Amino acid sequence: TGRCLPCERGAFSAAMDRRSAARLPPEVNRILYVRNLPYKTEEMLSTEEIYDIFGKYGAIRQIRIGNKPETRGTAFVVYEDIYDAKNALDHLSGFNVCGRYLIVLYYQQTKMAQRLDPVQKKAELEALKRRAGV
């Protein structure tokens, strides 16, 4: 009976109002694309270790680690909350893990589709070679 619940709720809602009032850039989302992870067998990070590093900044929904030769050293980290993802990106970009500096970016579907389409890239390269006569 000695607690003032409306005051506590007021402080909480004021913090939430500030959080929701902050305008985020359009590229900000809940999915982070992480590059430059250690991928050699003796240095490779487990999913649990990535949870330990990224989980300090909020609840994580999913982590996907690249397991093919072209995706090794990369991971996707999906947060429950967009503000947690932003906080993790702000703090972990350039973070040193096993002598490697992490590159943390927001996932951008259009850029990833362009990057992961090797057939299209090969066709464009062949067309350029034909035009240049090489």
SEVEX-390583 format. One record per residue (C-alpha): residue number from 1; residue in one letter; x, y, z. Coordinates in steps of 0.25 Angstrom, whole numbers, plus 5000, padded with zeros to 4 digits. Each point is the difference from the previous one (the first is absolute). Layout:
<atoms>
<NUM,a,<X,Y,Z>>
...
</atoms>
This chain:
<atoms>
<1,t,<5000,5000,5000>>
<2,g,<5012,5009,5002>>
<3,r,<5004,5000,4985>>
<4,c,<4995,5010,4990>>
<5,l,<4997,4992,4988>>
<6,p,<4995,5011,4991>>
<7,c,<5013,5008,5002>>
<8,e,<5008,4987,4996>>
<9,r,<4991,4998,4988>>
<10,g,<5002,5015,4996>>
<11,a,<5015,4999,5000>>
<12,f,<4999,4987,4992>>
<13,s,<4990,5006,4990>>
<14,a,<5009,5013,4999>>
<15,a,<5012,4991,4996>>
<16,m,<4992,4992,4990>>
<17,d,<4994,5014,4994>>
<18,r,<5015,5005,4998>>
<19,r,<5004,4986,4994>>
<20,s,<4988,5000,4990>>
<21,a,<5001,5015,4997>>
<22,a,<5015,4998,4995>>
<23,r,<5000,4999,4985>>
<24,l,<5008,4989,4995>>
<25,p,<5006,5000,4986>>
<26,p,<4993,4991,4990>>
<27,e,<5011,4990,4999>>
<28,v,<4999,4997,5015>>
<29,n,<4993,4986,5002>>
<30,r,<5001,4988,5010>>
<31,i,<5009,4992,4991>>
<32,l,<5015,5002,5001>>
<33,y,<5010,4995,4989>>
<34,v,<5013,4997,5007>>
<35,r,<5013,4998,4992>>
<36,n,<5014,4997,5003>>
<37,l,<4997,4989,5011>>
<38,p,<5011,4990,5002>>
<39,y,<4998,4988,4992>>
<40,k,<5012,4991,5001>>
<41,t,<4997,4987,5008>>
<42,e,<5008,5004,5012>>
<43,e,<4995,5014,5001>>
<44,m,<4986,4998,4995>>
<45,l,<4989,5006,5009>>
<46,s,<4988,4991,5004>>
<47,t,<4986,5005,5000>>
<48,e,<5000,5001,5015>>
<49,e,<5013,5009,5000>>
<50,i,<4993,5009,4990>>
<51,y,<4987,5000,5009>>
<52,d,<5010,5004,5011>>
<53,i,<5006,5012,4992>>
<54,f,<4987,5005,4994>>
<55,g,<4990,4996,5011>>
<56,k,<5005,5011,5009>>
<57,y,<4993,5010,4992>>
<58,g,<4986,4994,5000>>
<59,a,<4991,4987,4998>>
<60,i,<5005,4993,4987>>
<61,r,<4990,4992,4992>>
<62,q,<5009,4993,4991>>
<63,i,<5015,4998,4996>>
<64,r,<5004,4994,4986>>
<65,i,<5015,4998,4998>>
<66,g,<5005,4998,4985>>
<67,n,<5004,4986,4998>>
<68,k,<5004,5000,4985>>
<69,p,<5013,5004,4994>>
<70,e,<4994,5013,4995>>
<71,t,<4993,5004,5013>>
<72,r,<5011,4995,5010>>
<73,g,<5003,5011,5010>>
<74,t,<4986,5006,5000>>
<75,a,<4988,4999,5008>>
<76,f,<4986,5006,5001>>
<77,v,<4995,5004,5014>>
<78,v,<4985,5003,5001>>
<79,y,<4996,5008,5012>>
<80,e,<4986,5001,5006>>
<81,d,<5000,5015,5001>>
<82,i,<5006,5010,4990>>
<83,y,<5006,5009,5010>>
<84,d,<5008,4988,5006>>
<85,a,<5005,4997,4986>>
<86,k,<5004,5015,4998>>
<87,n,<5007,5000,5014>>
<88,a,<5008,4987,4996>>
<89,l,<5004,5006,4987>>
<90,d,<5005,5013,5006>>
<91,h,<5008,4992,5011>>
<92,l,<5005,4988,4992>>
<93,s,<5005,5006,4987>>
<94,g,<5015,4999,5001>>
<95,f,<4999,4991,5012>>
<96,n,<5013,4991,5000>>
<97,v,<4997,4985,5001>>
<98,c,<5012,4990,4999>>
<99,g,<5008,5011,4993>>
<100,r,<4990,5003,4990>>
<101,y,<4991,5013,5000>>
<102,l,<4985,4998,4998>>
<103,i,<4993,5007,4989>>
<104,v,<4986,5001,5004>>
<105,l,<4989,5006,4990>>
<106,y,<4985,5000,4999>>
<107,y,<4995,4989,4991>>
<108,q,<4995,5006,4987>>
<109,q,<4993,4990,4991>>
<110,t,<5002,5007,4987>>
<111,k,<5015,5001,5002>>
<112,m,<5001,4986,5005>>
<113,a,<4992,4995,4988>>
<114,q,<5010,5007,4990>>
<115,r,<5012,4995,5008>>
<116,l,<4995,4986,5000>>
<117,d,<4997,4998,4986>>
<118,p,<5012,4994,4993>>
<119,v,<4993,4996,4988>>
<120,q,<4996,5014,4996>>
<121,k,<5014,5006,5004>>
<122,k,<5007,4989,4991>>
<123,a,<4990,5004,4988>>
<124,e,<5003,5015,5002>>
<125,l,<5015,4997,5001>>
<126,e,<4999,4992,4987>>
<127,a,<4992,5011,4993>>
<128,l,<5011,5011,5004>>
<129,k,<5011,4991,4995>>
<130,r,<4993,4998,4986>>
<131,r,<4998,5015,5000>>
<132,a,<5015,5003,5003>>
<133,g,<5005,4989,4991>>
<134,v,<5007,4993,5011>>
</atoms>
